[in-house]
């Protein structure tokens, strides 16, 4: 049984929880409603993830999926759309018997967000499913829609009685970023959502937290004795977090123009990676303890100044990528010819704690960069003394521990080693751990993990309200600084597609004698 705080029916006090955590948990009876079911995210990620969960036996036999949209579709039309999405994007093989069972629970409700009658139809559809299919009155509402529609949908869910559930059932809301566009709008948005759903029933998706390698940061740091003693300012010179993409933005103007790389990615994914890299050891891995440590470290994080020197923004110009000529952002479909939206952003932050005092954290992200790669690199200080002739260590760099988030997930340790031969010559080498060769199991997609966690009521991998607001508080001064530059006729620095970003990003590190790693 649950209370209406949104705790799952099988909620267990983490301090007393003696379950074997290696056993996969199967979701209890429930239904998922997707708003924005005709969008890209639903087709490419959500529908395939739901099928993959069913295929892995992690959804209950009574599971139901309801699409809500303006299109004039019957249940079968919706089923066909899900079918195509699964065939194209699912991770696991298509099995007819799994599909047939899953498809029995598909329903479609036609309507717009301002239409009270549509929400009444949705309520009736869910009630009928509860009775006929046994979904148990447990409903997750997935808002895969623009944030300006959140207030209206939350209000409609409240008005139609879908947000509040009697004892024994749960109602949860899942929201996709962007969670606002600055601190003030995020606070307003959180206010609206929390006026309908208690915080314990709100699941904010940051899909990076569902990635296997991101969860491995905690295992690496806290399950080993080797790394933690050097994980601090005594040994670490700087930390570099890179999320580079080779894709451009053609066709995504509707979402991206006016948003930009910092809001799209740094505010959420990269600051979450920073939090996991920099936090102190949590008392336990219970959601509350982990969140407390993330909140603590984000509260201690701020942009280094002066912003002219510690930040950089760029916009991709035409260039070559993968052997093909590609156009610049201003010539992409869906972008205004005068757009000042940045497609590259880099910031320097400081974490004001004893552990990290004086260690700069460099965060960068961009589209149309050299290649797709996400990594966290701890770059270590140089040895205080080298008992070699200078020529012997010409090719010795700084030691680095690199967490390769994607692709080619794994960990690399870079250190100096003697080059074979008569001379004493030291050069950098790498020691690699790769998920692909160390484990036989495939990693689930981030959305599989996260959707299952919503259904289980397991909140560890979802940023809470305070984390979202603190992240905006960190980023806002950079956004304001760039907006001021725009007002004065400034623009993001142009960089050629296929390169590693604008000169200003390189200068940002050169000022302190450092350089970006070449992933
Ligand atoms: C999304 C951003 O959150 O992450 C996109 O909105 C970006 O702009 C995407 O392309 C990258 O995700 P992944 O998992 O492919 O690294």
Boltz pocket constraint, residues with backbone or C-beta under 6 A from the ligand:
constraints:
  - pocket:
      binder: B
      contacts: [[A, 207], [A, 245], [A, 264], [A, 265], [A, 374]]
      max_distance: 6.0
